[in-house]
Amino acid sequence: QVHLVESGGGLVQAGGSLRLSCVASESIFNFNAMGWYRQAPGKQRELVATISSAGLSRHADFLKGRFTISRDNAKNTVYLQMNSLKPEDTAVYYCAAQGVHSLRYDYWGQGTQVTVSS
């Protein structure tokens, strides 16, 4: 059973920064890709960023360069550096992993709350 554990969320003022971490229970090389999603109250879950096993990353256009996904293979950890945070970034952030033979994200963490005050 794969376990993903997120941490690093919290309350921050607008303009501040946070770094989220996602630790996997096994090597992240076992997954095609890792991703971060978020879900705000009353809204659908949306993709924030992904990073492949080869280290290729993609970020949602609406972020406009404020967030950066990265990975540390030795630590089985994926990060999301969030800068210039805005109140509209308030959401529960989820880490997800895509299985090797899968076209979707099969494994999910429990989420970490990020709240940005104005």
C-alpha positions in Angstrom: 0.0 0.0 0.0 1.4 3.4 -1.0 1.2 6.2 1.5 1.7 9.8 0.7 2.1 12.2 3.6 1.9 16.0 3.1 3.1 18.6 5.5 4.0 22.3 5.5 0.6 23.9 5.3 -0.5 26.6 7.6 -1.7 30.2 7.9 0.3 32.9 6.1 -0.3 36.5 5.1 -0.7 37.5 1.5 2.6 37.9 -0.2 4.2 35.3 2.0 5.7 31.9 1.2 5.2 28.3 2.2 6.9 25.1 1.1 4.8 21.9 1.1 6.4 18.5 1.3 5.1 15.1 0.3 6.9 12.0 1.6 6.1 8.7 -0.1 6.3 5.3 1.6 8.4 4.0 -1.3 10.8 5.2 -4.0 9.2 7.9 -6.1 10.9 6.3 -9.1 8.2 3.8 -8.8 5.7 6.4 -10.2 5.4 7.9 -13.6 4.8 11.3 -12.1 4.0 13.1 -8.9 1.6 16.0 -8.7 0.1 18.6 -6.5 -3.6 19.4 -6.6 -5.7 21.8 -4.6 -9.3 22.1 -3.7 -10.9 25.3 -2.3 -14.2 25.3 -0.5 -17.1 25.0 -2.9 -14.8 24.5 -5.9 -13.6 21.5 -7.9 -10.2 20.1 -7.3 -7.6 21.5 -9.7 -4.2 20.6 -10.8 -1.4 22.8 -9.6 1.8 21.2 -10.8 3.3 17.8 -11.9 6.8 16.4 -12.1 7.8 13.3 -14.0 10.2 10.6 -13.0 12.7 12.2 -15.3 12.3 15.5 -13.5 10.2 17.3 -16.2 7.8 19.7 -14.5 4.7 21.5 -15.5 2.8 24.2 -13.7 -0.7 25.5 -14.1 -0.9 28.7 -16.2 -2.9 30.5 -13.6 0.0 30.4 -11.1 2.1 32.7 -13.3 5.3 31.4 -12.0 4.6 31.8 -8.3 4.8 28.1 -7.5 7.6 25.6 -8.2 7.4 21.8 -7.9 10.6 19.8 -7.3 11.7 16.4 -6.1 14.4 14.8 -4.0 14.6 11.2 -5.0 16.9 10.2 -2.2 14.3 11.4 0.3 11.3 10.0 -1.6 9.9 13.6 -1.3 8.2 16.0 -3.6 8.0 19.7 -2.8 5.8 22.6 -3.7 7.4 26.0 -3.1 4.7 28.6 -3.0 5.7 32.3 -3.2 3.7 35.5 -3.4 0.7 33.8 -2.0 -2.7 35.3 -2.5 -6.0 34.8 -0.6 -7.3 32.9 -3.6 -4.6 30.3 -3.0 -6.4 29.2 0.1 -7.3 25.5 -0.3 -6.4 22.0 0.8 -3.4 20.9 -1.1 -3.1 17.2 -2.0 -0.1 15.2 -3.2 -0.7 12.5 -5.7 1.2 9.8 -7.5 0.7 8.2 -10.9 1.3 4.5 -11.1 3.7 3.2 -13.7 1.0 1.6 -15.9 -1.6 4.2 -15.2 -2.9 7.2 -17.0 -4.3 8.8 -13.8 -3.2 9.6 -10.3 -3.8 6.5 -8.3 -2.5 7.4 -4.9 -3.4 10.4 -2.8 -2.3 12.0 0.5 -4.7 13.2 3.1 -4.1 16.9 2.2 -2.7 19.9 4.0 -4.5 23.1 4.6 -3.1 26.4 3.3 -4.8 29.5 4.4 -3.7 32.9 3.1 -5.0 36.0 4.9 -5.4 39.4 3.2 
